[in-house]
């Protein structure tokens, strides 16, 4: 999937961050994620997974305030998370809450995705980890 052939994703609190590497999908999540936003992002990433073998992902959760429980139970969301196991090589999260950062560290040891949590002050390290830079318009 070529970056310039597809619109940048944005839905509610989720906004895609354009990158200088077409194999890196980065998103900033500001505020609370509801079922609609979760499902929209899952559908977007399922399309990416349909058209691309391996990608790296970066999530900036610096301004994330939480999510509705039902947002995690949607069929598209569950499907995209399982598919990510075979389509995502590296997964970086910036500013994850402490409990999520601990889970990312644990999951890195048991899933076939190289996952790493970064503190808000380590943003450059997160971008280096996924081998991309944000592109401003």
HELIX and SHEET records of a PDB file:
HELIX    1   1 UNK A    3  UNK A    5  5                                   3    
HELIX    2   2 UNK A   35  UNK A   51  1                                  17    
HELIX    3   3 UNK A   69  UNK A   72  5                                   4    
HELIX    4   4 UNK A   75  UNK A   87  1                                  13    
HELIX    5   5 UNK A   98  UNK A  110  1                                  13    
HELIX    6   6 UNK A  120  UNK A  122  5                                   3    
HELIX    7   7 UNK A  123  UNK A  130  1                                   8    
SHEET    1   A 6 UNK A  10  UNK A  11  0                                        
SHEET    2   A 6 UNK A  14  UNK A  17 -1                                        
SHEET    3   A 6 UNK A  24  UNK A  33 -1                                        
SHEET    4   A 6 UNK A  55  UNK A  67  1                                        
SHEET    5   A 6 UNK A  88  UNK A  94  1                                        
SHEET    6   A 6 UNK A 114  UNK A 118  1                                        
END                                                                             
